[in-house]
Amino acid sequence: MLAELMVANAAFAVIKKTLVNGKELASAGSALTRYFSASQAIEQKVKTGNGDVLGAYQAKQQIERQEKELEFMLNKQG
């Protein structure tokens, strides 16, 4: 669970830096893949309720905040 969150956070940082530097989102393709794969893994853990349920829920909340921030950045850029 913690590993997925670390991957998502690292990928988010790359995506955010790409957008801040004015580049196209597509140029961060591999980071997007890693981010959404980790996000999906966290979502699965929340749904199944296996392991650290509270940690999985908190990770899901963090992912949702990051996605809102990315949405804002993309709207601002467009």
C-alpha positions as CSV (number, residue, x, y, z in Angstrom):
1,M,0.0,0.0,0.0
2,L,2.7,2.4,1.0
3,A,4.7,1.4,-2.1
4,E,1.8,2.3,-4.4
5,L,1.4,5.7,-2.7
6,M,5.1,6.4,-3.1
7,V,5.0,5.6,-6.8
8,A,1.9,7.8,-7.2
9,N,3.5,10.7,-5.4
10,A,6.7,10.5,-7.4
11,A,4.8,10.3,-10.7
12,F,2.6,13.2,-9.6
13,A,5.7,15.3,-9.0
14,V,6.9,14.6,-12.6
15,I,3.5,15.3,-14.1
16,K,3.2,18.6,-12.1
17,K,6.7,19.7,-13.1
18,T,5.9,19.0,-16.7
19,L,2.8,21.1,-16.6
20,V,4.5,23.9,-14.6
21,N,7.3,24.1,-17.2
22,G,4.6,24.6,-19.9
23,K,5.1,21.3,-21.7
24,E,2.3,19.1,-23.0
25,L,0.8,16.5,-20.7
26,A,1.6,13.8,-23.3
27,S,5.4,14.4,-22.7
28,A,4.9,12.9,-19.2
29,G,3.3,9.7,-20.6
30,S,5.3,7.2,-18.6
31,A,4.6,9.1,-15.4
32,L,0.9,9.2,-16.2
33,T,0.9,5.4,-16.6
34,R,2.7,4.9,-13.3
35,Y,0.4,7.4,-11.5
36,F,-2.8,5.9,-12.7
37,S,-1.6,2.3,-12.2
38,A,-0.7,3.1,-8.6
39,S,-4.0,5.0,-8.2
40,Q,-5.9,2.0,-9.5
41,A,-4.1,-0.4,-7.1
42,I,-4.9,1.8,-4.2
43,E,-8.6,2.0,-5.3
44,Q,-8.7,-1.9,-5.4
45,K,-7.3,-2.1,-1.9
46,V,-9.9,0.3,-0.6
47,K,-12.7,-1.7,-2.3
48,T,-11.5,-5.1,-1.1
49,G,-10.8,-3.9,2.4
50,N,-7.7,-6.1,2.8
51,G,-4.8,-4.9,5.0
52,D,-4.6,-1.4,6.3
53,V,-8.0,-0.1,5.5
54,L,-7.5,3.3,7.1
55,G,-4.1,3.8,5.3
56,A,-5.7,2.8,2.0
57,Y,-8.6,5.3,2.5
58,Q,-6.2,8.1,3.4
59,A,-4.1,7.3,0.3
60,K,-7.2,7.4,-1.8
61,Q,-8.1,10.8,-0.4
62,Q,-4.6,12.0,-1.3
63,I,-4.9,10.7,-4.8
64,E,-8.2,12.5,-5.2
65,R,-6.6,15.8,-4.0
66,Q,-3.8,15.3,-6.5
67,E,-6.3,14.6,-9.3
68,K,-8.2,17.8,-8.5
69,E,-4.9,19.8,-8.6
70,L,-4.0,18.3,-12.0
71,E,-7.5,19.1,-13.3
72,F,-7.1,22.7,-12.1
73,M,-3.6,23.0,-13.7
74,L,-4.9,21.6,-17.0
75,N,-7.9,24.0,-17.0
76,K,-5.6,26.9,-16.3
77,Q,-3.2,25.8,-19.0
78,G,-6.0,25.4,-21.6
